[in-house]
Amino acid sequence: MHFIFILFTGWLVSFLGQLPLGTMSMTSTQVAVEEGFRNAWKYSIGVAIIEIIYLRVVLSGVDWILEHHLFFEILGWITVAFFGALGIISFVSAVKQDGKKKPPLLNNKIDRFWLGITMSALNPAQLPFWFIWSSYLIDLHVLHSSTTEYNLFTAGSGLGTLCGLALYMYGGNWLITKMNTSSKTLNKIMGVIFMIAALAQLYRMVFEPGIHK
């Protein structure tokens, strides 16, 4: 029964973490709207795999993270440039869009699984998120230093990520269809989200020490 509780706890934390509007969740909506649910699921599975890897790194200890600080520093600046560029391109595309061309993020032949892998890998916010939550749960003795519990917690988090993204896939698709939102409007929304994400990451890189969220 305790193991089921650990699995559920991982699911709940990850699911709730996916609910706030963000680049990962809104991209799953955009993929679902533009390309259908099959590609949206491929994208979401890619996102979840990286989430699982980041969580396992955190659970294995912060020593590895601290030893590879430069790597995450570089990754943080790449994230600023990546999201900033996507924001600008989304706005430009919305202005010039003729109704037939795909959004800039999807106007390529990259398999959506690898798109999910790439975008999730360029989002190191998972590291502080999971470090805080895992430390909190360990302090409360909800999660114990056990390989079995760590694996169950990680598996639950992967399922929670998929469920959270599924909510955006199906709920977002329904809402956009119901409101008859155009691709141009969706591009503008994505542009705003990417620019906010880029500015937030830039702030963290400049003003917050350590591993940036």
Sine and cosine of phi, psi and omega as CSV:
sin_phi,cos_phi,sin_psi,cos_psi,sin_omega,cos_omega
0.00,0.00,-0.62,0.79,0.00,-1.00
-0.90,0.44,-0.62,0.79,-0.01,-1.00
-0.91,0.41,-0.60,0.80,0.06,-1.00
-0.90,0.43,-0.62,0.78,0.02,-1.00
-0.90,0.44,-0.65,0.76,0.03,-1.00
-0.90,0.44,-0.69,0.72,0.03,-1.00
-0.87,0.49,-0.71,0.70,0.00,-1.00
-0.91,0.42,-0.63,0.78,0.01,-1.00
-0.88,0.47,-0.70,0.71,0.06,-1.00
-0.87,0.49,-0.67,0.75,0.03,-1.00
-0.88,0.47,-0.74,0.68,-0.09,-1.00
-0.90,0.43,-0.72,0.70,-0.02,-1.00
-0.88,0.47,-0.71,0.71,-0.03,-1.00
-0.94,0.35,-0.66,0.75,0.00,-1.00
-0.87,0.48,-0.74,0.68,0.00,-1.00
-0.92,0.40,-0.53,0.85,0.03,-1.00
-0.93,0.37,-0.39,0.92,0.01,-1.00
-1.00,0.08,-0.27,0.96,-0.12,-0.99
-0.92,0.38,-0.65,0.76,0.03,-1.00
-0.87,0.50,0.61,-0.80,-0.01,-1.00
-0.85,0.53,0.79,-0.62,-0.02,-1.00
-0.40,-0.92,0.03,-1.00,-0.06,-1.00
-0.91,0.41,-0.66,0.75,-0.03,-1.00
-0.91,0.42,-0.74,0.67,-0.07,-1.00
-0.93,0.37,-0.70,0.72,-0.03,-1.00
-0.94,0.34,-0.50,0.87,0.07,-1.00
-0.92,0.39,-0.60,0.80,0.05,-1.00
-0.88,0.47,-0.62,0.79,0.07,-1.00
-0.90,0.44,-0.71,0.70,-0.03,-1.00
-0.89,0.45,-0.66,0.75,0.03,-1.00
-0.90,0.44,-0.68,0.74,0.00,-1.00
-0.89,0.46,-0.67,0.74,-0.03,-1.00
-0.93,0.37,-0.70,0.71,-0.12,-0.99
-1.00,0.09,-0.52,0.86,-0.16,-0.99
-0.78,-0.63,-0.07,1.00,0.03,-1.00
0.99,-0.13,0.18,-0.98,-0.12,-0.99
-0.96,0.27,-0.45,0.89,0.00,-1.00
-0.87,0.49,-0.76,0.65,0.02,-1.00
-0.93,0.37,-0.54,0.84,0.02,-1.00
-0.90,0.43,-0.62,0.78,0.04,-1.00
-0.93,0.36,-0.62,0.78,0.06,-1.00
-0.88,0.48,-0.69,0.72,0.05,-1.00
-0.87,0.50,-0.73,0.68,-0.06,-1.00
-0.90,0.43,-0.62,0.79,0.04,-1.00
-0.90,0.44,-0.64,0.77,0.06,-1.00
-0.87,0.49,-0.70,0.72,0.04,-1.00
-0.87,0.49,-0.72,0.70,-0.07,-1.00
-0.90,0.43,-0.60,0.80,-0.02,-1.00
-0.88,0.47,-0.70,0.71,0.02,-1.00
-0.92,0.39,-0.61,0.79,0.05,-1.00
-0.85,0.53,-0.69,0.72,0.02,-1.00
-0.89,0.46,-0.69,0.73,-0.01,-1.00
-0.89,0.45,-0.72,0.69,0.01,-1.00
-0.87,0.48,-0.68,0.74,0.01,-1.00
-0.90,0.44,-0.66,0.75,-0.01,-1.00
-0.91,0.41,-0.57,0.82,0.07,-1.00
-0.89,0.45,-0.69,0.72,0.00,-1.00
-0.90,0.44,-0.72,0.69,-0.02,-1.00
-0.92,0.39,-0.43,0.90,0.02,-1.00
-0.97,0.23,-0.17,0.98,0.04,-1.00
0.86,-0.52,0.45,-0.89,-0.04,-1.00
-0.99,0.10,-0.14,0.99,-0.03,-1.00
-0.85,0.53,-0.70,0.72,-0.03,-1.00
-0.89,0.45,-0.64,0.77,-0.01,-1.00
-0.90,0.44,-0.70,0.71,-0.03,-1.00
-0.91,0.40,-0.58,0.81,0.01,-1.00
-0.93,0.36,-0.43,0.90,-0.03,-1.00
-0.93,-0.37,0.60,0.80,-0.05,-1.00
-0.86,0.51,-0.65,0.76,-0.03,-1.00
-0.87,0.49,-0.62,0.78,0.01,-1.00
-0.86,0.51,-0.72,0.69,-0.03,-1.00
-0.96,0.28,-0.47,0.88,0.09,-1.00
-0.90,0.44,-0.73,0.68,0.02,-1.00
-0.89,0.45,-0.68,0.73,0.01,-1.00
-0.87,0.50,-0.61,0.79,0.02,-1.00
-0.89,0.46,-0.68,0.73,0.02,-1.00
-0.94,0.34,-0.57,0.82,0.08,-1.00
-0.89,0.46,-0.63,0.78,0.03,-1.00
-0.88,0.48,-0.68,0.73,0.04,-1.00
-0.84,0.54,-0.76,0.65,-0.03,-1.00
-0.91,0.42,-0.67,0.74,-0.06,-1.00
-0.90,0.43,-0.78,0.62,-0.02,-1.00
-0.93,0.36,-0.60,0.80,0.04,-1.00
-0.89,0.46,-0.70,0.71,0.02,-1.00
-0.90,0.44,-0.67,0.74,0.02,-1.00
-0.90,0.43,-0.59,0.80,0.04,-1.00
-0.89,0.45,-0.74,0.67,0.01,-1.00
-0.89,0.46,-0.71,0.70,-0.02,-1.00
-0.89,0.46,-0.61,0.79,0.01,-1.00
-0.90,0.44,-0.67,0.74,0.03,-1.00
-0.91,0.41,-0.71,0.70,0.01,-1.00
-0.88,0.47,-0.66,0.75,0.00,-1.00
-0.91,0.42,-0.61,0.79,0.01,-1.00
-0.90,0.43,-0.61,0.79,0.00,-1.00
-0.93,0.36,-0.65,0.76,-0.10,-1.00
-1.00,-0.07,-0.10,0.99,-0.15,-0.99
-0.87,0.49,0.70,-0.71,-0.01,-1.00
-0.97,-0.23,0.08,1.00,0.04,-1.00
1.00,-0.07,-0.24,0.97,-0.03,-1.00
-0.95,-0.32,-0.54,0.84,-0.06,-1.00
-0.96,0.27,0.61,-0.79,0.02,-1.00
-0.94,0.33,0.36,-0.93,0.10,-1.00
-0.86,0.51,0.44,-0.90,-0.09,-1.00
-0.84,0.54,-0.61,0.79,-0.02,-1.00
-0.91,0.40,-0.47,0.88,-0.06,-1.00
-0.96,-0.29,-0.01,1.00,-0.04,-1.00
-1.00,0.09,0.88,0.48,-0.02,-1.00
-0.36,-0.93,0.11,-0.99,-0.04,-1.00
-0.98,-0.21,0.21,0.98,0.01,-1.00
-0.91,0.41,0.76,-0.65,0.07,-1.00
-0.85,0.52,0.70,-0.72,-0.12,-0.99
-0.91,0.42,-0.39,0.92,0.12,-0.99
-0.88,0.47,-0.72,0.70,0.00,-1.00
-0.96,0.29,-0.46,0.89,0.11,-0.99
-0.90,0.44,-0.69,0.73,0.05,-1.00
-0.89,0.45,-0.68,0.74,0.05,-1.00
-0.85,0.53,-0.76,0.65,-0.07,-1.00
-0.90,0.43,-0.75,0.67,-0.05,-1.00
-0.91,0.41,-0.60,0.80,0.01,-1.00
-0.94,0.33,-0.62,0.78,0.02,-1.00
-0.91,0.42,-0.52,0.86,0.01,-1.00
-1.00,0.05,0.30,0.95,0.01,-1.00
-0.81,-0.59,0.97,0.26,-0.08,-1.00
-0.94,0.34,0.14,0.99,0.04,-1.00
-0.88,0.48,-0.38,0.92,0.01,-1.00
-0.88,0.47,-0.52,0.85,-0.07,-1.00
-0.89,0.46,-0.84,0.54,0.04,-1.00
-0.92,0.40,-0.55,0.84,0.03,-1.00
-0.85,0.53,-0.78,0.63,-0.05,-1.00
-0.97,0.25,-0.50,0.87,0.05,-1.00
-0.90,0.44,-0.70,0.71,0.00,-1.00
-0.90,0.43,-0.74,0.67,-0.06,-1.00
-0.93,0.37,-0.68,0.73,-0.02,-1.00
-0.92,0.40,-0.64,0.77,0.05,-1.00
-0.89,0.45,-0.68,0.74,0.01,-1.00
-0.89,0.47,-0.72,0.70,-0.02,-1.00
-0.93,0.36,-0.55,0.84,0.05,-1.00
-0.93,0.36,-0.66,0.76,0.03,-1.00
-0.89,0.46,-0.56,0.83,0.02,-1.00
-0.99,0.14,-0.04,1.00,-0.04,-1.00
0.89,0.45,0.40,0.92,0.13,-0.99
-0.98,0.20,-0.66,0.75,0.03,-1.00
-0.92,-0.39,0.77,-0.64,-0.03,-1.00
-0.94,-0.34,0.38,-0.93,-0.02,-1.00
-0.96,0.28,0.98,0.18,-0.05,-1.00
-0.63,-0.78,0.69,-0.72,0.00,-1.00
-0.86,0.52,-0.66,0.75,0.00,-1.00
-0.89,0.46,-0.73,0.69,-0.01,-1.00
-0.92,0.39,-0.63,0.78,0.04,-1.00
-0.88,0.47,-0.68,0.74,0.00,-1.00
-0.91,0.41,-0.66,0.75,0.01,-1.00
-0.92,0.38,-0.66,0.75,0.03,-1.00
-0.89,0.47,-0.66,0.75,0.03,-1.00
-0.91,0.41,-0.68,0.73,0.04,-1.00
-0.88,0.47,-0.67,0.74,0.04,-1.00
-0.89,0.46,-0.62,0.78,0.00,-1.00
-0.91,0.41,-0.62,0.79,0.04,-1.00
-0.89,0.45,-0.68,0.74,0.04,-1.00
-0.91,0.40,-0.61,0.79,0.02,-1.00
-0.90,0.43,-0.64,0.77,0.05,-1.00
-0.88,0.47,-0.71,0.70,0.01,-1.00
-0.89,0.45,-0.65,0.76,0.00,-1.00
-0.92,0.39,-0.65,0.76,0.03,-1.00
-0.90,0.44,-0.69,0.73,0.02,-1.00
-0.93,0.36,-0.57,0.82,0.04,-1.00
-0.89,0.46,-0.60,0.80,0.04,-1.00
-0.88,0.48,-0.66,0.75,0.04,-1.00
-0.95,0.31,-0.58,0.81,0.01,-1.00
-0.88,0.48,-0.83,0.55,-0.11,-0.99
-0.99,0.15,-0.70,0.71,0.01,-1.00
-0.92,0.39,-0.68,0.74,0.02,-1.00
-0.91,0.42,-0.67,0.74,0.03,-1.00
-0.89,0.47,-0.67,0.74,0.02,-1.00
-0.89,0.45,-0.71,0.71,-0.05,-1.00
-0.91,0.42,-0.69,0.72,-0.01,-1.00
-0.91,0.40,-0.64,0.77,0.05,-1.00
-0.91,0.41,-0.68,0.73,-0.02,-1.00
-0.89,0.45,-0.64,0.76,-0.03,-1.00
-1.00,0.05,-0.05,1.00,0.00,-1.00
0.82,0.57,0.70,0.72,-0.02,-1.00
-0.96,0.28,0.73,-0.68,-0.01,-1.00
-0.99,0.17,0.32,-0.95,0.06,-1.00
-0.88,0.47,-0.55,0.84,0.00,-1.00
-0.90,0.44,-0.69,0.72,0.03,-1.00
-0.91,0.42,-0.66,0.75,0.02,-1.00
-0.89,0.46,-0.61,0.79,0.06,-1.00
-0.89,0.46,-0.65,0.76,0.02,-1.00
-0.90,0.43,-0.67,0.74,0.03,-1.00
-0.88,0.48,-0.71,0.71,0.02,-1.00
-0.89,0.45,-0.62,0.79,0.03,-1.00
-0.87,0.50,-0.71,0.71,0.02,-1.00
-0.88,0.47,-0.72,0.70,-0.03,-1.00
-0.89,0.45,-0.70,0.72,0.01,-1.00
-0.90,0.44,-0.65,0.76,0.00,-1.00
-0.92,0.39,-0.65,0.76,0.05,-1.00
-0.89,0.46,-0.68,0.73,0.02,-1.00
-0.89,0.46,-0.66,0.75,0.00,-1.00
-0.91,0.42,-0.69,0.72,0.00,-1.00
-0.92,0.38,-0.62,0.79,0.03,-1.00
-0.91,0.42,-0.68,0.74,0.02,-1.00
-0.92,0.40,-0.62,0.78,0.04,-1.00
-0.88,0.47,-0.67,0.74,0.03,-1.00
-0.87,0.49,-0.70,0.71,0.00,-1.00
-0.90,0.43,-0.64,0.76,-0.01,-1.00
-0.90,0.43,-0.60,0.80,-0.09,-1.00
-1.00,0.05,-0.67,0.74,-0.17,-0.99
-0.96,-0.29,-0.27,0.96,-0.04,-1.00
-0.92,-0.38,0.81,-0.59,-0.01,-1.00
-0.98,0.21,0.26,-0.97,0.10,-1.00
0.98,0.17,-0.38,-0.92,-0.01,-1.00
-0.95,0.32,0.83,-0.55,-0.13,-0.99
-1.00,0.06,0.67,-0.74,0.06,-1.00
-1.00,-0.06,0.00,0.00,0.00,0.00
